[in-house]
Structure formats: structure tokens, C-alpha cells
Amino acid sequence: MGIVKELFGVLPENKKVYLFTVKNRNGMTIKISNFGAALVSLMVPDKYGRFDDIVLGYDNLQGYIDGKFFFGATIGRNANRIRNSRIKINDQIYSLTKNEGENQLHGGIKGFDKVLWSSKTYTDNEENQCIELSYLSRDGEEGYPGNLSARIIYTLSDDNKFKIDYFAISDKDTIVNMTNHSYFNLSGHSSGSILKHQVMINSDKFTANDESSIPTGEIKSVEDTPMDFRELTTVGKNISSNYDQIIYGHGYDHNWILNKKDNDLGMAAKVFDPYSRRVMEVYTTKPGVQFYSGNYINESQNCKDNACYAKNNALCLETQYFPDAINHDNFKSPVLKAGDEYKHMTIYKFSVI
């Protein structure tokens, strides 16, 4: 049905930022900004045919420039945390920028979420509308080796699937672990708590964290713990338990190991909102998913519709390699060899029941 391109704002260096709007035949609509390659809006119908924007975000570009919560952003080069901001590749140690104490979170001080991406739009072979964004991350940026050419394709199809394809190639061995950091509230972005949402995660095991929310390397079973989401479970059921992992994260902020074969597209999670009756299913080729229950949300500036976002007002399901994977031999490696292609896919599918 065509892609609408409009000016979203102008950066201090006088570069224009655009907002791209795509609507499918069912009325489902996405808005993508090429600043941070961010998902700004996602309009989805509820059981009664009413459309709501179900992702947290800002009304204007300034919100995304100033924002500290990564609303809707593409995260790179590396999603999640790296202990002591140090990585070792081919026996060489690289010091990364620190932006969470001694650690690095979500790619550093100026990660992929704070840069301007090049953009183009087109229709694919299945008549779906696509937005392609690309960015060249220079050798040494945020401490990472290699000139990395990153590319993302957002696709909206008429079966209410929102797909993100990730690609990257580097001229040096490096690490790449991109994800999308959308915050979802299936009742609507300004509707308050998600503690009554129900979540299923297709996983029997998770990576245990220490007090700084970084994996220790230990892999634990979810059996008989508050981490068991193998069936749809209300988010608030165990979020105040005295289980050490819940205490460390002030709620859920953990990586689950998905029950699927490496690099195969498989189900990661499902979310159900009893109020709107919306269902979101998440599929990915990545080995893990970070479930974050919005424990630190505190934003009232530039939010959409003059909303104020607070703790537990949304949840994230970030498909990824495991956190700090480069520093754990028993985790799947995030190293991308020079000349090889990084290629992953995540799909969000929406329905009602």
C-alpha cells in the first residue's frame, strides 16, 4: 500500500532524519526512523478491532537523541553487557568504551541506537513493503575492531507479521550481536503496568547472573524456579519473589536459552494480554532471548501522547547471542570472521483470541 516518507527532524550537524510509515491491508501500521534504525510506532488491532500503538517511544526526534532507554532502537555492535568492557579476539585484547560502570551495555556510549542510518524503500517479491537501513561502523568505533557494514531490513506483511532481517560483514574479525530493543505493552503504550500480561518462553534453561546482571557462565534449569515460563505465566506472579536472580535484576532481566537448533528459525516467546486479547509471537534464528520486565523505566520527557512511562509499563524480548558471550567458552560465540556474513532474522506475529 506504499511507504510514506516524512521529515522527523534535523540533527545538530544539520543532517535530516526521516520517518517511514508502512500500513498493511489489515490496517496494521509501523513507523521506522533512520535515527537509531528505531521502531517508533506499531499500531495493532485488538479483539474488538480497535487499533493501539503498542510500543513505547517519543513524539519527536529530540526524545530519541536524549533518551536513555533505547526505545525501539537497533542495538549494536553488541547487545547486552560485556564484563569490564574487554574482549579478546585472536589473542588480542580490545578495550571497549564503558557506559555502565566498568561494563559496556548495548554497544557503548554511542552505539547503533544513536547514529543516522542510510535508507531506501522497496517492494519485495511477495509484494511486501520493505525499509532497508544501512550503517558503516568504522574500525575502532566504541573500541571494536574492523570496519563493519551493517544492514537491517524491516518488512511488514499482510498476515500481520513484522520481520527484521539483520546482516553485517567486517574486514577484520570482530563481534556482532544485533537486536531490537522495543518495549511492548499489548494494552497500548500509555496504558500502565504489564504485570497482568502473560508470557511464554520456549526454554528449559537460562544463563544465571551475578549482582551486576552479567552471566556467571552457569546455566541453570528453570524447573521449580520463578524463571519457568514454559507455559503462559502472568508476569507479576513471581516478580517480587526472594529468588536471588529476581533480586539481582529487580525483576526479570535475563537471557533464556531457546529450545531450537542453531540458526534455525524457531519460536522464542509468546505474549498474551487478557485486556485487549492481543497475542504477540516471537520467532528468531538467534540462540537466546532476553526477557526484560521494564524494571528501570522512568521517562516523562517527549513521550508519545504526553505519556509518562514508569517501572513495569512495558516488557522487552530481545533476541540475541547470550550476554557477555565473548567471555564464556560454553556460550555460542558472537565472533564474526572477516569476510563472513552475519545473518539473522526475528519475526513478531500479531493476532487476537
N, C-alpha and C positions, 0 to 999 in steps of 0.2 A: 504493500500500500504506500510505498515510498518512504524516504527518510527526510525529515525536516532538520535543517542545519540553521542554528541561530547563534548570535553572539552572546556569550555568557559573561564576558568581562575582559579586561585588559590587565596583563601582569605589569609590575613596576618597570620592567625592562621594555615595555611597550609592545609586548607580543600578545596577539589576540587569542582568546580561549573560546572554544565553541561548545555548544550543547547539541547533541544529536538525539532526535526523537524518532522512535520506531513503534508503530502500532500494528498488531496482527488482526486477523479477520474477526477475532472474538472480542476485540477492544482492549486486550492486554497491551500495556504500553511500557517501554523502557526509555529512560533518558540517560545518556552517557556523556561525560565531559572528557575532553582530551587533556585536561589537567589532572594528573594522577590516574588517568585512564579509569575514572571512577564511575560507578553506578550511582546516579544522583536520585533517580526515582524509579519505582517499579509498581505500576498500577495493575492490580489483580482483582477479579470479581469474587465476591463471597457467595454463599449458598443462595442468597436472595437476589443475586445479580447486581449488587452494589459494588462499585469499584473503590478501593482504597489504596493509597500509597503505603507499601508495607516495609520500606527501608528507611532508616534514619538518615538524615542528611541536612544540608544547608540550603538556604534560599538563594545564596549568591556566591560568587567566586571567592570573595574575601573569607567566607567561612571555611572553605577548603584550604586556602592559603594559611590561615591561622590555626585551623583545627588540630587537635592533638589525639583524636580518637580513631583516625583512619577510616571515617565513614565511607563505605562503598569503594574504597581505593584498591588499586592494584598494588600488591606488596612485592618488593624485590630489592636487591637481588635475592635476599633470603628472608623468607617468612619466619616469624617467631624469634626465639632467643638464641644467642651464641654466648656461651660462658666465657667471661674475661675478654671478650671481643678479639679472640685469637683463633686463627685457623691454620692448619698445616696441610699443604699440598705438595707432593713430590719432595718431601723432607725440607721444604722451605716454609718458614713461619711468616704469616702476614698479620699485622696488627690492624684491626678494623676500628672505625670510629665508635665511640661509646655514647650511648644515649639512654641507658637505663642503669645508672650506677656504673659498675665496671663492665657491664654486659652490653651487647648490642641487641636491639629489638627492631624487627621489621625493616632491616636494610640500612639502618643508620640515621644520621641527623637529617640528611636529605635523600631519602630513599625514592623508589619509583612513584610513591604517592605524592611527591612534592615537585615533580618535573612535568614539563609540557611534552606531550607525545604528538608525533605527526599522525595525520588521519586521512583515511579515504573510506568511501562507502560504495557498496555494490550489491547486486543480487546474485545469489549462488545458483547452482544447477537445479536446486529444488525450489527455486523461486522465493527463498527466504531472504530477508533483508539483513545485510551484514555491515558492521562497523569495524574497520581494521585500524589498529593503533600500533605505532612502532616507536622505538626509542633506542638510541645508541648510548650505552653506558661505557664511558671511557675507562681505559686501563688505569687502575688506582683509585677510581671513584669509591668513596667510603671505605677505602682500603683493599678492595677486591682486585685480584689480578685479571688481566685480559680485557680487550675491547669486546664488549658483549652486545650483539644486536638482538634486541628483544622485540617480540611481536605478539599482539593479542587480537583475537577476532571474537567480537560479540555477535551472536546470532539469535534472533527471535523467530520462532516457527509458529505455525497456526495451530499446533497441538499444545500450545501453552508451555513450551519448553524454551528456556533461556540458557543458551550454551556459551561457554567461554573456552576457546582454544588458545593454548599458550605455546609459543615457540621461542627458541633462543639458540644462538650459535656464538662461539667465542674463538679468538685467535690464540688464547692460552688456556691451559687447564684452570678451571675456576669452580665455584659452586653456584648453583642456581636452584632456587626453590620458590617459585612464584605462586601467589594465591590471590583471592579476592577477599576483602575484609568488610563485606556488607553486614550490617546489623539488621536482623529481621524481627518484626513484630507483626504476626499474621492478623492481628486485630486492627492494624493501622499504626503508622509510625508514631502518632501522638496519643495513643490510647492507654499508655501506662504499662503496668507490670506484665511480664511474660511468664510469671511463676505458675500460671494455670495452663500454659502451653504443655503439650505432651511431646516427648522426644523419644525416638528410637535410633540407636546407633548400632550398625551392623558389625559388632565387635565383641570378642570374648576377653580382650586384653588391652591394657593401657600402659603408657610409659610413666612410671612413678616420678614425682617431682620432689625437689627439696624445698626449703622455705622461700627460695627466690623464684619459684615456678619454673625451674630448669630441670630436665630429667637427670636422674642419678645414673641411668643406664639400666636400672632394674625394670623388668617387665612383669607386671602383676596381672593376675586374673581378676575379672570384675565380679566373680562369684561371691555372693554374700557381702557385697560392699555397696555403698551409695553410688558407685560408678557403673552399676549394672543397668544399661539401657537397651538390653537385647529385645525387650518388648516396650511398647509405648508406655512411658512413665512421666508423670507430672513433674515438671522441672523443680517446683518448690517442695516436693515430697521430702527430700533428704538434704536440701541445700543449707540447712542450719545444723547439720549433724556434727558430732565431735570427731569424725574421722579425720586423720591427720591431713590427707590430701585436700579435703574441703577447707580445713582451717588454713592451710598454706595459701590457697588461691582465693580465700574469702568467697568461696562458691566454686563453680566449675570453670576451670581454665586449664584443660588437659588435652593431651593427644591420645586418641584411641587408634589401635592397630586394626585395620579393616580386614574383614573376612573375605578376601578375594585374592586372586593371583596377581603377581606383579604386572603392572602396566595394563591389565585388563580393565575395561570399563565395568564397574560394578556399583551396587548400591552402597552408599556411605551412611545415609541417615534419612529419617522422615520426621517431619514436624506436623502436629495437628493442633489447631486452635478450636476448642469447643464453642467459642463465642461466634466466630464468623463461619465456622465449619470448613475453613480453608485447610488444604493439605499441601505441604511442600516436600518433595522427594529430592534427595541429592545423590547424584551419581558421579563417579570420578575414576580416573586412571591412577590417581595418587595412592600411596600405601597407607596414609593416615588422614585423620580429620581432627582438628582442634575444636572442641566444643567450649565456647566461652559464654557465660551467662550474664555478661554485661555488668560485672561486679564493680567497675570503677567509673561507669558512665556518670558524667556530671557536666552537662553542656546546656547553656541557655542563650548563647550568642549566635545570631544569624541562622537559627534553626528554621526549618520549613514550617510554614503556617504559624510562626511565632510560638512554636512548641518549646517546652523545657524538657530535656531528656535527663533522667536520673537512673540510679542504680537499678539493674534488672529490668530496664524498659525495653530491652531487645536481647537477642542472642545471635551468636556467630557460629558458623560451621565452616571453618577454613580448611579446605583440602590441601594436603601438603606432605612433604617428607617430614620425618619426626623432628621435633625441636632439637637443636644442638647436635644434629646427626653427624656432622663432620668430626665431632669429638668422641664418638662412640662406635667402636668397631662392630658391635652387634646390631646397629641400625643400618638400614639401607642408605647407601652413600648418596649425597647430593652433588658429588663432583661431576662436572661436565668436562669431558675431554676436548681439547682443542679440535675444532673441525667437526665434531659430532653435533647432532641436533637434539636439543631439549624439546620434548613434545608431550604435552599433557592436555587433558580435557576434563572439564567439570560441567555438569548439566543440572539445572534447577527446574523441576517439573511441577506445575501447579494444577490442582484440581479441587473439588469440593465434595463433601459427603454429608 
